[in-house]
Amino acid sequence: MKKIFQLKQENKNPDRIIEAIKNEIRKYVKRERAKKLPEGSDFWDLTCRFGGSSDESKAMPFAQIIKALDEAKENDWQECFIEITSNPKTKAVQIDEEDQQV
């Protein structure tokens, strides 16, 4: 998902606009995580960027996207840019020292 959302629209309550954007983001993430993983992958890693435009956007964890959207509303932004991409990842395997001893 790579999209510019309008935060101010005529004849619409800004709170409802923000809630609609949050809902769209959550639906997209749910749909991405439900996709079948490639062989050898354990989970989908979400790479996110947020900002006033694509040039100004900064990378951040997915958990902070909703908070950043609320801050954009408080700061009276006209629009915001959100990019969310999913990448297959594998979990790092930790080996205990006890298991290594023979």
C-alpha positions as CSV (number, residue, x, y, z in Angstrom):
1,M,0.0,0.0,0.0
2,K,1.4,3.3,-1.0
3,K,-1.1,6.1,-0.7
4,I,-1.7,9.8,0.1
5,F,-4.7,10.3,2.4
6,Q,-6.6,13.6,2.5
7,L,-7.1,14.5,6.2
8,K,-9.3,17.5,5.5
9,Q,-12.4,17.2,3.3
10,E,-15.3,19.5,2.9
11,N,-18.5,18.5,4.7
12,K,-16.8,15.6,6.5
13,N,-16.0,15.4,10.2
14,P,-12.1,15.0,10.6
15,D,-12.6,12.4,13.3
16,R,-14.6,10.2,10.9
17,I,-12.0,10.6,8.2
18,I,-9.2,9.5,10.5
19,E,-11.2,6.5,11.7
20,A,-11.9,5.5,8.0
21,I,-8.1,5.7,7.3
22,K,-7.3,3.6,10.3
23,N,-9.9,1.0,9.3
24,E,-8.4,0.9,5.7
25,I,-4.9,0.4,7.1
26,R,-6.0,-2.4,9.5
27,K,-7.9,-4.2,6.7
28,Y,-4.9,-4.0,4.4
29,V,-2.6,-5.4,7.1
30,K,-5.0,-8.2,7.9
31,R,-5.2,-9.1,4.2
32,E,-1.4,-9.1,3.8
33,R,-0.8,-11.3,6.9
34,A,-3.4,-13.8,5.6
35,K,-1.5,-14.4,2.4
36,K,0.3,-17.7,2.1
37,L,4.0,-17.5,3.1
38,P,6.7,-18.5,0.8
39,E,8.6,-21.8,1.6
40,G,11.1,-21.3,4.4
41,S,9.5,-18.1,5.8
42,D,7.9,-17.9,9.3
43,F,6.0,-14.5,9.2
44,W,5.2,-11.3,7.3
45,D,7.4,-8.4,8.4
46,L,5.7,-5.0,7.8
47,T,7.9,-2.1,6.6
48,C,6.2,1.2,7.1
49,R,6.8,4.8,6.1
50,F,4.8,7.8,7.2
51,G,5.0,11.6,6.5
52,G,3.5,14.6,4.9
53,S,4.7,13.4,1.4
54,S,6.7,10.6,0.0
55,D,9.9,12.7,0.1
56,E,9.3,13.7,3.8
57,S,8.3,10.2,5.0
58,K,10.2,8.4,7.7
59,A,10.5,4.7,8.4
60,M,8.7,3.6,11.6
61,P,7.3,0.4,13.1
62,F,3.7,-0.5,12.2
63,A,2.7,-0.1,15.8
64,Q,3.4,3.6,15.6
65,I,1.5,4.3,12.4
66,I,-1.8,4.8,14.2
67,K,-0.2,7.2,16.7
68,A,1.5,9.1,14.0
69,L,-1.9,9.5,12.2
70,D,-3.4,10.9,15.4
71,E,-0.5,13.4,15.7
72,A,-1.0,14.5,12.1
73,K,-4.7,15.2,12.9
74,E,-3.7,17.2,15.9
75,N,-1.1,19.2,13.9
76,D,-3.8,20.0,11.3
77,W,-2.1,18.3,8.3
78,Q,-4.0,18.5,5.1
79,E,-2.8,15.2,3.9
80,C,-0.4,12.4,4.8
81,F,1.6,9.7,3.0
82,I,1.5,6.1,4.2
83,E,3.5,3.2,2.7
84,I,3.2,-0.3,4.1
85,T,4.9,-3.2,2.5
86,S,5.1,-6.8,3.7
87,N,8.2,-8.9,3.4
88,P,8.5,-12.6,4.3
89,K,10.9,-13.2,7.2
90,T,12.2,-16.1,9.2
91,K,12.7,-16.2,13.0
92,A,16.2,-16.2,14.3
93,V,17.1,-19.5,15.9
94,Q,18.7,-19.2,19.3
95,I,21.0,-22.1,20.4
96,D,21.5,-22.7,24.1
97,E,25.0,-23.5,25.3
98,E,23.7,-26.6,27.1
99,D,22.4,-28.0,23.8
100,Q,25.8,-27.5,22.2
101,Q,27.7,-29.5,24.8
102,V,28.2,-33.2,23.9
